[in-house]
Amino acid sequence: MIRKLKTGEFRIYSRHEDPRTGKRKNLGTFATREKAEEHERAIQYFKQR
């Protein structure tokens, strides 16, 4: 899940909440949405391996 921050950057969060903390994990922060989407595709690819 990609969200835009107040600073204008984009952050990737995990799709499911962490049961220990009740929050979503931060999977990276990027300057542009395109870079964030590119990295999210890489995350999804490696999750299948």
mmJSON file of the N, C-alpha and C atoms, coordinates in Angstrom:
{"data_MODEL":{"atom_site":{
"group_PDB":["ATOM","ATOM","ATOM","ATOM","ATOM","ATOM","ATOM","ATOM","ATOM","ATOM","ATOM","ATOM","ATOM","ATOM","ATOM","ATOM","ATOM","ATOM","ATOM","ATOM","ATOM","ATOM","ATOM","ATOM","ATOM","ATOM","ATOM","ATOM","ATOM","ATOM","ATOM","ATOM","ATOM","ATOM","ATOM","ATOM","ATOM","ATOM","ATOM","ATOM","ATOM","ATOM","ATOM","ATOM","ATOM","ATOM","ATOM","ATOM","ATOM","ATOM","ATOM","ATOM","ATOM","ATOM","ATOM","ATOM","ATOM","ATOM","ATOM","ATOM","ATOM","ATOM","ATOM","ATOM","ATOM","ATOM","ATOM","ATOM","ATOM","ATOM","ATOM","ATOM","ATOM","ATOM","ATOM","ATOM","ATOM","ATOM","ATOM","ATOM","ATOM","ATOM","ATOM","ATOM","ATOM","ATOM","ATOM","ATOM","ATOM","ATOM","ATOM","ATOM","ATOM","ATOM","ATOM","ATOM","ATOM","ATOM","ATOM","ATOM","ATOM","ATOM","ATOM","ATOM","ATOM","ATOM","ATOM","ATOM","ATOM","ATOM","ATOM","ATOM","ATOM","ATOM","ATOM","ATOM","ATOM","ATOM","ATOM","ATOM","ATOM","ATOM","ATOM","ATOM","ATOM","ATOM","ATOM","ATOM","ATOM","ATOM","ATOM","ATOM","ATOM","ATOM","ATOM","ATOM","ATOM","ATOM","ATOM","ATOM","ATOM","ATOM","ATOM","ATOM","ATOM","ATOM","ATOM"],
"id":[1,2,3,4,5,6,7,8,9,10,11,12,13,14,15,16,17,18,19,20,21,22,23,24,25,26,27,28,29,30,31,32,33,34,35,36,37,38,39,40,41,42,43,44,45,46,47,48,49,50,51,52,53,54,55,56,57,58,59,60,61,62,63,64,65,66,67,68,69,70,71,72,73,74,75,76,77,78,79,80,81,82,83,84,85,86,87,88,89,90,91,92,93,94,95,96,97,98,99,100,101,102,103,104,105,106,107,108,109,110,111,112,113,114,115,116,117,118,119,120,121,122,123,124,125,126,127,128,129,130,131,132,133,134,135,136,137,138,139,140,141,142,143,144,145,146,147],
"type_symbol":["N","C","C","N","C","C","N","C","C","N","C","C","N","C","C","N","C","C","N","C","C","N","C","C","N","C","C","N","C","C","N","C","C","N","C","C","N","C","C","N","C","C","N","C","C","N","C","C","N","C","C","N","C","C","N","C","C","N","C","C","N","C","C","N","C","C","N","C","C","N","C","C","N","C","C","N","C","C","N","C","C","N","C","C","N","C","C","N","C","C","N","C","C","N","C","C","N","C","C","N","C","C","N","C","C","N","C","C","N","C","C","N","C","C","N","C","C","N","C","C","N","C","C","N","C","C","N","C","C","N","C","C","N","C","C","N","C","C","N","C","C","N","C","C","N","C","C"],
"label_atom_id":["N","CA","C","N","CA","C","N","CA","C","N","CA","C","N","CA","C","N","CA","C","N","CA","C","N","CA","C","N","CA","C","N","CA","C","N","CA","C","N","CA","C","N","CA","C","N","CA","C","N","CA","C","N","CA","C","N","CA","C","N","CA","C","N","CA","C","N","CA","C","N","CA","C","N","CA","C","N","CA","C","N","CA","C","N","CA","C","N","CA","C","N","CA","C","N","CA","C","N","CA","C","N","CA","C","N","CA","C","N","CA","C","N","CA","C","N","CA","C","N","CA","C","N","CA","C","N","CA","C","N","CA","C","N","CA","C","N","CA","C","N","CA","C","N","CA","C","N","CA","C","N","CA","C","N","CA","C","N","CA","C","N","CA","C","N","CA","C","N","CA","C"],
"label_alt_id":[null,null,null,null,null,null,null,null,null,null,null,null,null,null,null,null,null,null,null,null,null,null,null,null,null,null,null,null,null,null,null,null,null,null,null,null,null,null,null,null,null,null,null,null,null,null,null,null,null,null,null,null,null,null,null,null,null,null,null,null,null,null,null,null,null,null,null,null,null,null,null,null,null,null,null,null,null,null,null,null,null,null,null,null,null,null,null,null,null,null,null,null,null,null,null,null,null,null,null,null,null,null,null,null,null,null,null,null,null,null,null,null,null,null,null,null,null,null,null,null,null,null,null,null,null,null,null,null,null,null,null,null,null,null,null,null,null,null,null,null,null,null,null,null,null,null,null],
"label_comp_id":["MET","MET","MET","ILE","ILE","ILE","ARG","ARG","ARG","LYS","LYS","LYS","LEU","LEU","LEU","LYS","LYS","LYS","THR","THR","THR","GLY","GLY","GLY","GLU","GLU","GLU","PHE","PHE","PHE","ARG","ARG","ARG","ILE","ILE","ILE","TYR","TYR","TYR","SER","SER","SER","ARG","ARG","ARG","HIS","HIS","HIS","GLU","GLU","GLU","ASP","ASP","ASP","PRO","PRO","PRO","ARG","ARG","ARG","THR","THR","THR","GLY","GLY","GLY","LYS","LYS","LYS","ARG","ARG","ARG","LYS","LYS","LYS","ASN","ASN","ASN","LEU","LEU","LEU","GLY","GLY","GLY","THR","THR","THR","PHE","PHE","PHE","ALA","ALA","ALA","THR","THR","THR","ARG","ARG","ARG","GLU","GLU","GLU","LYS","LYS","LYS","ALA","ALA","ALA","GLU","GLU","GLU","GLU","GLU","GLU","HIS","HIS","HIS","GLU","GLU","GLU","ARG","ARG","ARG","ALA","ALA","ALA","ILE","ILE","ILE","GLN","GLN","GLN","TYR","TYR","TYR","PHE","PHE","PHE","LYS","LYS","LYS","GLN","GLN","GLN","ARG","ARG","ARG"],
"label_asym_id":["A","A","A","A","A","A","A","A","A","A","A","A","A","A","A","A","A","A","A","A","A","A","A","A","A","A","A","A","A","A","A","A","A","A","A","A","A","A","A","A","A","A","A","A","A","A","A","A","A","A","A","A","A","A","A","A","A","A","A","A","A","A","A","A","A","A","A","A","A","A","A","A","A","A","A","A","A","A","A","A","A","A","A","A","A","A","A","A","A","A","A","A","A","A","A","A","A","A","A","A","A","A","A","A","A","A","A","A","A","A","A","A","A","A","A","A","A","A","A","A","A","A","A","A","A","A","A","A","A","A","A","A","A","A","A","A","A","A","A","A","A","A","A","A","A","A","A"],
"label_entity_id":["1","1","1","1","1","1","1","1","1","1","1","1","1","1","1","1","1","1","1","1","1","1","1","1","1","1","1","1","1","1","1","1","1","1","1","1","1","1","1","1","1","1","1","1","1","1","1","1","1","1","1","1","1","1","1","1","1","1","1","1","1","1","1","1","1","1","1","1","1","1","1","1","1","1","1","1","1","1","1","1","1","1","1","1","1","1","1","1","1","1","1","1","1","1","1","1","1","1","1","1","1","1","1","1","1","1","1","1","1","1","1","1","1","1","1","1","1","1","1","1","1","1","1","1","1","1","1","1","1","1","1","1","1","1","1","1","1","1","1","1","1","1","1","1","1","1","1"],
"label_seq_id":[1,1,1,2,2,2,3,3,3,4,4,4,5,5,5,6,6,6,7,7,7,8,8,8,9,9,9,10,10,10,11,11,11,12,12,12,13,13,13,14,14,14,15,15,15,16,16,16,17,17,17,18,18,18,19,19,19,20,20,20,21,21,21,22,22,22,23,23,23,24,24,24,25,25,25,26,26,26,27,27,27,28,28,28,29,29,29,30,30,30,31,31,31,32,32,32,33,33,33,34,34,34,35,35,35,36,36,36,37,37,37,38,38,38,39,39,39,40,40,40,41,41,41,42,42,42,43,43,43,44,44,44,45,45,45,46,46,46,47,47,47,48,48,48,49,49,49],
"pdbx_PDB_ins_code":[null,null,null,null,null,null,null,null,null,null,null,null,null,null,null,null,null,null,null,null,null,null,null,null,null,null,null,null,null,null,null,null,null,null,null,null,null,null,null,null,null,null,null,null,null,null,null,null,null,null,null,null,null,null,null,null,null,null,null,null,null,null,null,null,null,null,null,null,null,null,null,null,null,null,null,null,null,null,null,null,null,null,null,null,null,null,null,null,null,null,null,null,null,null,null,null,null,null,null,null,null,null,null,null,null,null,null,null,null,null,null,null,null,null,null,null,null,null,null,null,null,null,null,null,null,null,null,null,null,null,null,null,null,null,null,null,null,null,null,null,null,null,null,null,null,null,null],
"Cartn_x":[0.849,0.0,0.902,0.643,1.453,0.618,1.22,0.55,1.465,0.841,1.609,1.736,2.953,3.213,3.052,2.97,2.838,4.038,5.202,6.42,6.44,5.452,5.403,6.032,6.627,7.232,6.161,6.504,5.586,6.192,5.365,5.853,5.05,5.768,5.136,4.924,3.697,3.37,2.949,3.16,2.729,1.203,0.695,-0.748,-1.492,-0.817,-1.453,-0.786,-1.586,-1.048,-0.162,0.853,1.716,0.93,0.684,-0.136,0.48,1.811,2.489,2.256,2.301,2.197,0.834,0.108,-1.179,-1.042,0.183,0.428,0.989,1.042,1.616,3.108,3.88,5.327,5.677,6.677,7.206,8.17,7.871,8.704,9.551,9.584,10.442,9.772,10.571,10.092,10.797,10.03,10.564,10.104,10.904,10.617,9.452,9.298,8.225,7.355,6.134,5.215,5.686,6.282,6.765,7.826,8.763,9.806,9.189,8.194,7.533,6.81,6.126,5.421,6.399,7.528,8.559,9.084,9.331,9.845,8.773,7.519,6.442,6.331,6.511,6.505,7.646,8.813,9.952,9.658,9.025,8.654,7.712,6.697,5.724,6.386,7.336,8.047,8.817,9.555,10.387,9.588,8.376,7.527,7.09,7.02,6.585,7.712,8.948,10.101,10.367],
"Cartn_y":[-1.157,0.0,1.229,2.151,3.372,4.553,5.352,6.55,7.752,8.898,10.13,10.796,11.19,11.843,13.352,14.028,15.489,16.154,15.486,16.048,15.945,15.223,15.049,13.747,13.0,11.72,10.627,9.467,8.342,7.198,6.561,5.481,4.213,3.097,1.798,1.195,0.764,0.071,-1.351,-2.269,-3.641,-3.681,-4.716,-4.811,-5.195,-5.949,-6.408,-5.759,-5.562,-4.986,-5.998,-5.501,-6.339,-6.668,-7.945,-8.281,-7.821,-7.702,-7.302,-5.819,-4.969,-3.526,-2.958,-3.666,-3.161,-2.142,-1.944,-0.981,-1.694,-0.987,-1.541,-1.264,-2.195,-2.02,-1.038,-0.196,0.721,-0.063,-0.143,-0.906,-0.012,1.283,2.178,3.491,4.535,5.871,6.325,6.91,7.278,8.673,9.327,10.704,10.78,9.763,9.798,8.549,8.667,7.53,6.424,6.802,5.811,4.914,5.528,4.75,3.835,4.34,3.534,2.349,2.571,1.481,0.451,0.918,0.016,-0.881,-0.289,-1.066,-2.025,-1.596,-2.464,-3.705,-3.53,-4.69,-5.636,-5.096,-5.931,-6.682,-6.022,-6.682,-7.838,-7.61,-8.662,-9.82,-9.519,-10.572,-11.474,-10.872,-11.666,-12.361,-11.87,-12.567,-13.926,-14.054,-15.298,-16.323,-15.916,-16.814,-17.577],
"Cartn_z":[0.0,0.0,0.0,-0.905,-1.025,-0.536,0.352,0.848,0.644,0.377,0.227,1.589,1.933,3.215,3.09,4.212,4.213,3.565,3.607,3.028,1.51,0.931,-0.516,-0.984,-0.056,-0.409,-0.351,-0.883,-0.893,-0.089,0.739,1.589,1.315,1.28,1.112,2.494,2.759,3.996,3.662,4.609,4.404,4.298,3.651,3.444,4.715,5.594,6.826,8.031,9.081,10.302,11.016,11.684,12.51,13.789,14.067,15.241,16.566,16.6,17.827,18.143,17.113,17.337,16.94,16.075,15.606,14.498,13.978,12.909,11.692,10.584,9.357,9.314,8.75,8.67,7.56,7.81,6.81,5.924,4.617,3.694,2.805,3.076,2.314,1.981,1.836,1.495,0.226,-0.71,-2.019,-2.408,-3.245,-3.655,-4.637,-5.495,-6.489,-6.379,-6.821,-6.787,-7.725,-8.857,-9.818,-9.18,-8.434,-7.762,-6.698,-5.978,-4.949,-5.579,-6.7,-7.379,-7.918,-8.438,-8.949,-7.823,-6.662,-5.54,-4.995,-5.013,-4.544,-5.426,-6.729,-7.643,-7.297,-6.971,-6.593,-5.295,-4.357,-3.088,-3.37,-4.184,-4.489,-5.225,-6.098,-6.843,-5.893,-4.973,-4.075,-2.987,-2.701,-1.729,-2.28,-3.601,-4.231,-4.31,-4.109,-4.249,-2.992],
"occupancy":[1.0,1.0,1.0,1.0,1.0,1.0,1.0,1.0,1.0,1.0,1.0,1.0,1.0,1.0,1.0,1.0,1.0,1.0,1.0,1.0,1.0,1.0,1.0,1.0,1.0,1.0,1.0,1.0,1.0,1.0,1.0,1.0,1.0,1.0,1.0,1.0,1.0,1.0,1.0,1.0,1.0,1.0,1.0,1.0,1.0,1.0,1.0,1.0,1.0,1.0,1.0,1.0,1.0,1.0,1.0,1.0,1.0,1.0,1.0,1.0,1.0,1.0,1.0,1.0,1.0,1.0,1.0,1.0,1.0,1.0,1.0,1.0,1.0,1.0,1.0,1.0,1.0,1.0,1.0,1.0,1.0,1.0,1.0,1.0,1.0,1.0,1.0,1.0,1.0,1.0,1.0,1.0,1.0,1.0,1.0,1.0,1.0,1.0,1.0,1.0,1.0,1.0,1.0,1.0,1.0,1.0,1.0,1.0,1.0,1.0,1.0,1.0,1.0,1.0,1.0,1.0,1.0,1.0,1.0,1.0,1.0,1.0,1.0,1.0,1.0,1.0,1.0,1.0,1.0,1.0,1.0,1.0,1.0,1.0,1.0,1.0,1.0,1.0,1.0,1.0,1.0,1.0,1.0,1.0,1.0,1.0,1.0],
"B_iso_or_equiv":[0.0,0.0,0.0,0.0,0.0,0.0,0.0,0.0,0.0,0.0,0.0,0.0,0.0,0.0,0.0,0.0,0.0,0.0,0.0,0.0,0.0,0.0,0.0,0.0,0.0,0.0,0.0,0.0,0.0,0.0,0.0,0.0,0.0,0.0,0.0,0.0,0.0,0.0,0.0,0.0,0.0,0.0,0.0,0.0,0.0,0.0,0.0,0.0,0.0,0.0,0.0,0.0,0.0,0.0,0.0,0.0,0.0,0.0,0.0,0.0,0.0,0.0,0.0,0.0,0.0,0.0,0.0,0.0,0.0,0.0,0.0,0.0,0.0,0.0,0.0,0.0,0.0,0.0,0.0,0.0,0.0,0.0,0.0,0.0,0.0,0.0,0.0,0.0,0.0,0.0,0.0,0.0,0.0,0.0,0.0,0.0,0.0,0.0,0.0,0.0,0.0,0.0,0.0,0.0,0.0,0.0,0.0,0.0,0.0,0.0,0.0,0.0,0.0,0.0,0.0,0.0,0.0,0.0,0.0,0.0,0.0,0.0,0.0,0.0,0.0,0.0,0.0,0.0,0.0,0.0,0.0,0.0,0.0,0.0,0.0,0.0,0.0,0.0,0.0,0.0,0.0,0.0,0.0,0.0,0.0,0.0,0.0],
"pdbx_formal_charge":[null,null,null,null,null,null,null,null,null,null,null,null,null,null,null,null,null,null,null,null,null,null,null,null,null,null,null,null,null,null,null,null,null,null,null,null,null,null,null,null,null,null,null,null,null,null,null,null,null,null,null,null,null,null,null,null,null,null,null,null,null,null,null,null,null,null,null,null,null,null,null,null,null,null,null,null,null,null,null,null,null,null,null,null,null,null,null,null,null,null,null,null,null,null,null,null,null,null,null,null,null,null,null,null,null,null,null,null,null,null,null,null,null,null,null,null,null,null,null,null,null,null,null,null,null,null,null,null,null,null,null,null,null,null,null,null,null,null,null,null,null,null,null,null,null,null,null],
"auth_seq_id":[1,1,1,2,2,2,3,3,3,4,4,4,5,5,5,6,6,6,7,7,7,8,8,8,9,9,9,10,10,10,11,11,11,12,12,12,13,13,13,14,14,14,15,15,15,16,16,16,17,17,17,18,18,18,19,19,19,20,20,20,21,21,21,22,22,22,23,23,23,24,24,24,25,25,25,26,26,26,27,27,27,28,28,28,29,29,29,30,30,30,31,31,31,32,32,32,33,33,33,34,34,34,35,35,35,36,36,36,37,37,37,38,38,38,39,39,39,40,40,40,41,41,41,42,42,42,43,43,43,44,44,44,45,45,45,46,46,46,47,47,47,48,48,48,49,49,49],
"auth_comp_id":["MET","MET","MET","ILE","ILE","ILE","ARG","ARG","ARG","LYS","LYS","LYS","LEU","LEU","LEU","LYS","LYS","LYS","THR","THR","THR","GLY","GLY","GLY","GLU","GLU","GLU","PHE","PHE","PHE","ARG","ARG","ARG","ILE","ILE","ILE","TYR","TYR","TYR","SER","SER","SER","ARG","ARG","ARG","HIS","HIS","HIS","GLU","GLU","GLU","ASP","ASP","ASP","PRO","PRO","PRO","ARG","ARG","ARG","THR","THR","THR","GLY","GLY","GLY","LYS","LYS","LYS","ARG","ARG","ARG","LYS","LYS","LYS","ASN","ASN","ASN","LEU","LEU","LEU","GLY","GLY","GLY","THR","THR","THR","PHE","PHE","PHE","ALA","ALA","ALA","THR","THR","THR","ARG","ARG","ARG","GLU","GLU","GLU","LYS","LYS","LYS","ALA","ALA","ALA","GLU","GLU","GLU","GLU","GLU","GLU","HIS","HIS","HIS","GLU","GLU","GLU","ARG","ARG","ARG","ALA","ALA","ALA","ILE","ILE","ILE","GLN","GLN","GLN","TYR","TYR","TYR","PHE","PHE","PHE","LYS","LYS","LYS","GLN","GLN","GLN","ARG","ARG","ARG"],
"auth_asym_id":["A","A","A","A","A","A","A","A","A","A","A","A","A","A","A","A","A","A","A","A","A","A","A","A","A","A","A","A","A","A","A","A","A","A","A","A","A","A","A","A","A","A","A","A","A","A","A","A","A","A","A","A","A","A","A","A","A","A","A","A","A","A","A","A","A","A","A","A","A","A","A","A","A","A","A","A","A","A","A","A","A","A","A","A","A","A","A","A","A","A","A","A","A","A","A","A","A","A","A","A","A","A","A","A","A","A","A","A","A","A","A","A","A","A","A","A","A","A","A","A","A","A","A","A","A","A","A","A","A","A","A","A","A","A","A","A","A","A","A","A","A","A","A","A","A","A","A"],
"auth_atom_id":["N","CA","C","N","CA","C","N","CA","C","N","CA","C","N","CA","C","N","CA","C","N","CA","C","N","CA","C","N","CA","C","N","CA","C","N","CA","C","N","CA","C","N","CA","C","N","CA","C","N","CA","C","N","CA","C","N","CA","C","N","CA","C","N","CA","C","N","CA","C","N","CA","C","N","CA","C","N","CA","C","N","CA","C","N","CA","C","N","CA","C","N","CA","C","N","CA","C","N","CA","C","N","CA","C","N","CA","C","N","CA","C","N","CA","C","N","CA","C","N","CA","C","N","CA","C","N","CA","C","N","CA","C","N","CA","C","N","CA","C","N","CA","C","N","CA","C","N","CA","C","N","CA","C","N","CA","C","N","CA","C","N","CA","C","N","CA","C","N","CA","C"],
"pdbx_PDB_model_num":[1,1,1,1,1,1,1,1,1,1,1,1,1,1,1,1,1,1,1,1,1,1,1,1,1,1,1,1,1,1,1,1,1,1,1,1,1,1,1,1,1,1,1,1,1,1,1,1,1,1,1,1,1,1,1,1,1,1,1,1,1,1,1,1,1,1,1,1,1,1,1,1,1,1,1,1,1,1,1,1,1,1,1,1,1,1,1,1,1,1,1,1,1,1,1,1,1,1,1,1,1,1,1,1,1,1,1,1,1,1,1,1,1,1,1,1,1,1,1,1,1,1,1,1,1,1,1,1,1,1,1,1,1,1,1,1,1,1,1,1,1,1,1,1,1,1,1]
}}}
